[in-house]
């Protein structure tokens, strides 16, 4: 029996079709493929929806790490959500908290996904602090409140509440030497201290503009730095040998010494009025101040400063957020709305890479135990 010769036929998905039918099928397949990709990628191949990325090689290669941990087969991701900051657990390098515009997320291993903290409201999280003495003791600043959990974020109580609902708790830190000591910054300009793990509070200093960030020197937790929203910078020495049980010594517990206004030099450097980040390097205490226009470094507790040599000229750096390798302060990272920058030689030279997202870079964290690991958070780019 003779087999008929097939003319002008093509094989598509196991079926033989004529040329016209083949072209139609090909167009349909391409359309379906592009439609599926358009959910996560833009026309230039960037992932538009992913909120969190992770790199195991210092930012050379990024992978989408927005997956939400779920026992079900349904894959969910943290997408199109603005990440405001990453906060690590000082006792566990794999435990990371992501502050977002709609609540708090955490992971104990980024490869296994993120979990939403259901015990907190879906509101803007401004700051997070995890106790170095107890990984289950967590403080979260939201609106005019500080929330406290002592059961690893399963439940929360209210540790601080401001009577003025227009005031925000903008920053919270824990004294690494004496974890009973907490410091808050507020949008009204107060620096507030607790010596009993958040049970009671006392204002220890007032500024005339909103506090943006409070940090302590990792080499000496008594030394506290305060940055304001307009890039003003102050420092003071606080007593860490506090004891809430000795009421006769209450004033000494809240004593502020050697308060310094560090802005005379900063004014000469024309840092601008838009604060972005303040980091005290874990390895040597070097202080880094980032504004929207430049990055500065001080190696003498803010007495003198040098402007880092960036690729863009001062005033056009457009810095969003800064990170320093905890083991080597010469390794510096920052991101803008479109670019990831890294220097391994103290800002002598820089490598630059396009962000893996069409969204802007808004958060960075370098793993304190394995500095090859870097977390990147993104946010919607607001065009002026």
C-alpha positions in Angstrom: 0.0 0.0 0.0 1.4 3.4 -1.0 1.5 6.3 1.4 0.2 9.5 0.1 2.8 12.3 0.0 2.0 15.2 2.3 2.6 18.6 0.7 3.1 21.9 2.5 2.3 20.5 5.9 3.9 21.3 9.3 3.7 19.5 12.7 2.4 21.6 15.6 1.7 19.9 19.0 1.5 16.4 17.4 -0.9 17.6 14.6 -0.2 18.1 11.0 -1.6 21.3 9.7 -1.4 23.2 6.5 0.7 26.4 6.2 -2.2 28.7 6.9 -3.4 26.8 9.9 0.2 26.5 11.1 0.7 30.2 11.1 -2.6 30.8 12.9 -1.6 28.3 15.6 1.8 29.8 15.9 0.3 33.3 16.4 -2.1 31.9 19.1 0.8 30.1 20.9 2.9 33.3 20.9 0.0 35.4 22.1 -0.7 33.1 25.0 3.0 33.0 25.9 3.4 36.7 25.9 0.2 37.2 27.9 1.5 34.9 30.6 4.8 36.7 30.8 3.3 40.1 30.9 2.1 39.6 34.4 5.7 39.6 35.8 7.8 41.2 33.1 7.8 44.5 31.2 8.7 45.0 27.6 12.4 45.2 28.4 12.4 41.9 30.4 12.3 43.5 33.8 10.1 41.9 36.5 7.6 44.6 37.2 5.5 43.0 40.0 8.1 41.3 42.3 8.7 43.2 45.5 11.7 41.3 46.9 14.9 40.0 45.3 17.8 38.0 46.8 21.4 37.6 45.6 23.9 35.0 46.9 26.8 36.7 45.1 26.8 40.3 46.3 24.3 41.5 43.7 25.8 40.1 40.6 22.8 37.9 40.0 19.3 38.5 41.5 16.4 36.1 41.8 12.8 36.9 42.5 12.3 36.0 46.2 8.8 37.3 46.7 7.2 33.9 47.2 4.8 33.6 50.1 5.2 30.5 52.2 2.1 28.4 51.9 1.2 24.7 52.6 -1.2 24.8 49.6 -0.2 24.2 46.0 -1.2 27.7 45.1 1.8 30.0 44.4 1.4 33.4 45.9 3.9 36.3 45.8 4.5 39.6 47.5 3.9 41.7 44.4 3.4 45.4 43.7 3.9 46.0 47.4 6.2 48.8 48.6 9.1 47.5 50.8 10.1 50.2 53.3 13.0 48.4 55.0 14.6 45.1 56.0 15.5 44.3 59.6 17.6 41.3 60.7 17.5 39.2 63.8 20.9 39.9 65.5 21.0 36.2 66.7 19.9 34.5 63.5 21.2 35.7 60.1 18.5 33.9 58.2 15.6 35.6 60.0 14.7 38.8 58.2 11.7 41.1 58.7 10.3 43.1 55.8 8.6 46.4 56.7 6.0 47.3 54.0 3.4 49.8 53.3 0.8 47.2 54.2 2.1 45.4 57.2 5.0 43.2 58.3 6.4 40.1 56.7 9.1 37.7 57.9 11.2 34.8 56.7 13.4 32.3 58.6 14.9 31.2 55.3 14.3 33.2 52.1 14.4 30.1 49.9 11.3 28.9 51.7 9.3 32.1 51.3 7.8 34.8 53.4 5.0 34.9 56.0 2.6 37.7 56.7 2.3 38.8 60.4 -1.4 38.5 60.8 -1.5 40.0 64.3 -0.6 43.5 63.1 -2.7 45.9 61.1 -2.1 46.3 57.3 -0.6 49.7 57.7 2.8 51.3 57.0 5.6 49.8 59.1 8.2 52.4 59.8 10.7 50.5 62.0 11.4 47.1 63.5 13.8 45.9 66.2 14.5 42.4 67.4 16.1 41.9 70.8 19.6 40.5 70.7 18.9 38.6 73.9 15.6 37.0 72.9 14.7 36.5 69.2 11.0 36.2 70.1 11.0 39.7 71.5 10.1 42.0 68.6 9.1 45.7 68.5 7.3 47.2 65.5 6.5 50.9 64.9 3.2 51.6 63.1 1.6 55.1 63.0 1.5 56.6 66.5 2.1 53.2 68.2 4.8 50.8 69.1 3.7 47.1 69.1 5.5 44.5 71.2 5.6 40.7 70.8 7.3 38.2 73.1 6.1 35.1 71.3 7.8 35.5 67.9 5.1 37.7 66.3 2.2 35.4 67.0 0.6 38.1 69.2 1.3 41.7 70.0 0.6 44.2 72.8 0.8 47.9 72.7 4.0 49.1 74.3 3.7 52.8 73.4 0.8 55.0 72.2 1.0 58.7 71.4 -2.0 60.7 72.3 -1.7 62.7 69.0 -2.8 60.5 66.2 -1.0 62.7 63.6 2.4 61.8 65.3 4.3 58.8 64.0 6.8 56.6 65.8 9.5 56.7 63.1 12.4 54.7 64.6 13.0 52.1 67.3 16.3 50.6 68.4 17.4 48.2 71.2 20.5 48.7 73.3 22.8 45.8 72.4 24.5 46.0 75.7 21.4 46.2 77.9 18.3 45.1 75.9 16.0 46.5 78.5 16.9 49.9 77.1 14.8 51.1 74.1 14.9 54.3 72.1 12.2 55.8 70.0 12.2 58.7 67.5 9.0 60.5 66.6 7.8 62.8 63.9 7.2 65.5 66.5 10.9 65.5 67.3 11.2 63.5 70.5 13.8 61.0 71.5 12.1 58.7 74.0 13.7 56.1 76.2 12.4 53.0 78.1 14.6 51.2 80.7 12.1 48.3 81.2 11.6 46.8 77.8 8.8 49.2 76.8 6.7 49.2 79.9 7.3 52.8 80.7 8.8 55.8 78.8 10.5 59.2 79.3 11.4 61.8 76.8 15.1 62.4 77.0 15.5 65.1 74.3 13.4 67.2 72.0 14.3 68.4 68.5 12.5 71.0 66.4 11.9 68.8 63.4 10.8 65.2 62.8 13.2 62.4 63.7 13.9 60.1 60.8 16.4 57.6 62.2 18.0 56.6 65.5 21.0 54.4 65.5 23.6 53.3 68.1 27.3 52.8 67.6 27.9 49.0 67.4 31.3 49.5 69.1 29.8 51.4 72.0 26.0 51.2 72.5 26.1 54.3 74.8 26.7 56.5 71.7 23.5 57.3 70.0 23.1 59.2 66.6 19.8 60.9 65.5 19.1 62.0 62.0 16.1 64.2 61.1 14.0 64.3 57.9 15.9 67.3 56.7 19.3 65.6 57.1 20.3 67.2 60.4 22.4 65.0 62.6 23.0 64.9 66.3 24.7 62.6 68.8 24.6 62.0 72.6 25.9 59.5 75.1 23.2 57.7 77.1 23.5 55.6 80.2 23.3 51.9 79.5 23.8 50.7 83.1 20.1 51.2 83.9 18.1 49.5 86.5 14.3 50.1 86.6 14.1 48.6 90.1 16.1 51.4 91.7 13.7 54.4 91.7 16.0 56.6 93.6 18.4 56.4 90.6 15.7 57.2 88.0 17.2 60.4 86.7 20.6 58.8 86.1 18.9 56.1 84.1 17.6 58.7 81.7 20.6 61.0 81.7 21.9 62.4 78.4 25.5 63.4 78.2 27.6 65.2 75.7 24.8 66.2 73.3 26.4 67.3 70.1 25.0 69.2 67.1 27.0 67.8 64.1 25.6 70.1 61.5 28.2 72.8 61.1 30.4 70.6 58.9 27.4 69.1 57.2 26.1 72.5 56.2 29.4 73.4 54.6 29.2 70.1 52.5 25.7 71.1 51.2 24.2 67.7 51.8 20.7 68.9 51.0 17.5 68.6 53.0 16.2 65.1 52.1 17.5 62.4 54.4 17.7 58.8 53.0 19.7 56.6 55.4 22.1 56.5 58.3 24.3 53.5 59.0 26.9 52.8 61.7 29.2 50.1 60.3 29.2 47.0 62.5 32.9 46.2 61.8 34.5 49.5 62.9 31.8 52.0 63.8 32.3 54.2 60.7 29.3 56.4 60.2 27.6 56.7 56.8 25.0 59.4 56.0 23.0 59.2 52.8 20.9 62.0 51.4 19.1 62.1 48.1 22.2 63.9 46.7 25.3 62.3 48.2 26.8 59.8 50.6 29.2 60.9 53.4 31.4 59.0 55.7 32.8 59.8 59.1 35.4 57.8 61.0 35.5 60.0 64.1 31.9 59.8 65.4 30.6 62.6 63.2 33.2 65.2 64.0 34.5 65.4 60.4 33.1 64.0 57.1 34.2 63.2 53.6 31.9 63.0 50.6 32.2 59.6 48.9 33.4 59.6 45.3 30.2 58.6 43.4 29.9 58.1 39.7 27.3 60.8 39.4 28.1 64.3 40.6 26.9 65.6 43.9 23.3 66.7 43.7 22.5 64.1 41.0 23.2 60.8 42.9 19.5 60.1 43.6 20.4 57.7 46.4 17.4 55.8 47.8 18.9 53.6 50.4 22.3 52.5 51.7 23.9 49.3 53.1 27.3 48.4 54.4 29.0 45.0 54.7 28.9 44.2 58.4 32.3 42.6 58.2 34.0 45.2 56.0 33.0 48.9 55.9 34.8 49.4 52.6 32.1 47.3 50.9 29.3 49.8 50.2 26.0 49.3 48.5 23.3 51.7 47.4 20.4 51.8 45.0 18.5 54.4 43.0 15.2 54.1 41.1 16.9 52.1 38.4 20.5 51.1 39.3 22.3 48.9 41.9 25.8 50.2 42.9 28.5 48.3 44.8 32.0 49.3 45.9 34.5 47.0 47.4 37.3 49.5 48.0 35.7 52.2 50.0 34.1 54.1 47.1 37.3 54.4 45.1 35.6 52.5 42.3 32.0 51.2 41.7 30.3 48.5 39.8 26.8 49.3 38.5 24.0 47.1 37.4 20.4 47.7 36.2 17.9 46.7 38.8 16.1 43.4 38.2 12.8 45.3 38.4 11.1 48.2 36.7 10.3 49.3 40.2 12.7 51.5 42.2 15.1 50.1 44.8 13.8 51.0 48.3 15.5 48.6 50.8 18.8 46.8 51.2 20.2 44.3 53.7 23.5 42.5 53.8 23.7 39.3 55.8 25.9 39.8 58.9 27.1 36.2 58.9 27.4 35.7 55.1 28.0 39.0 53.4 27.6 37.4 50.0 23.9 37.4 50.7 22.1 40.6 49.9 18.3 41.4 50.0 16.8 44.0 47.7 13.3 45.5 48.2 11.5 47.6 45.6 8.8 50.2 45.5 6.7 52.0 43.0 8.6 54.7 41.2 6.9 58.1 41.7 7.7 60.4 38.8 7.8 64.1 39.6 
